[in-house]
Amino acid sequence: MKGRLVALDHWEGREAAALMVDGRLEDLLVDPVDAPRLGTIFAARVERPMKGLGGAMVTWDGGEGFLRRAKGLTPGERLLVQVSGFAEPGKAPPVTTRLIFKSRYAIVTPEAGGLNVSRAIRDEDRRDALMGLAVAAMEGTPDRLGLILRSAAADADDDDILEDIAAMRSACEDATAQGADGLVLEGDGPHLNAWKEWTAPAQIETQAGSFAETGVLEAMDTLFSPVVPLGPHRMIIEPTRALTAVDVDTGRDIGSASALKANLAAARELPRQLRLRGVGGQVTVDFAPLSKRDRAQVETALRAGFRADSVETEVIGWTPLGHMELKRKRERAALTRG
């Protein structure tokens, strides 16, 4: 099937959304198992400091999280925290006190004042018009309340943008006014996040069974295999407790030209595979043997792929043993069967 298609369905009892581009699965959002959604806000209590980690544990009714940069906080202090990522099994999810309220066109920040327009919007006339909307929409708000207009606002209707800003302002004001222990605001699910993040025009399939009808289920089945075919070559992705190991295998052809082709194919495919599988944390890639001269070409392809990826990934560089190290933000739930 040609073109972009967004399928909204449920998978193993969990809400899920998939983006297909020309018949290939490009992105996938699935509700986590036994973990709060990203963006969920809790009224929490500061517990014991974790001095060696530079943070502190916080608890709320029915759960706990790990707060980094907890300097100046004292046990027993109450504060609002927001889930900022996913944790490894058995660990508390990371949380932050820097709350954000994000929709399709607008982000409201309660403790980071200022009005900004996404740098991805380059048309100066449109930037000026959007800044005018921002000024009007935020008139009368406290200086500490900030607003960022997202790139999707470039082609959006002004009334829709103003509606988004008003909704995020209201959500911010309601949340920050609450002080009881426990859940304050649940994070958005995959269906709403698909609307917020996949803003390019697309056909929408929302009925139950749309994953099966559009080929999403078939594509998802391949994600539970560690082996990723790369033409005559392959890539093996194996999560461990400490990191995710990736091995590029050329098969029987061990020539330098074949190794370079396999490594370039792996570098281009790896961001998509990590995104779909919900891989975060440390990633170590064992590319097929290649010369130092060819390393630069492979690294360039890898960096280009991650620049276009929606999940923040830091390319650390080559180790003395010739492996490539990556550090990937844990903002996707790992794809696991319930």
Secondary structure, 3 states (H helix, E strand, C coil): CCCEEEEEEEECCEEEEEEEECCEEEEEEECCCCCCCCCCEEEEEEEEEEHHHCEEEEEECCEEEEEECCCCCCCCCEEEEEECCCCCCCCCCEEECCCCEECCCEEEECCCCEEEECCCCCCHHHHHHHHHHHHHHCCCCCCCCEEEECHHHHHCCHHHHHHHHHHHHHHHHHHHCCCCCEEEECCCCHHHHHHHHCCCCCEEECCCCHHHHHCHHHHHHHHHCCEEEECCEEEEEEECCCCEEEEEECCCCCCHHHHHHHHHHHHHHHHHHHHHHCCCEEEEEECCCCCHHHHHHHHHHHHHHHHCCCCCEEEEEECCCCCEEEEECCCCCCCCCC
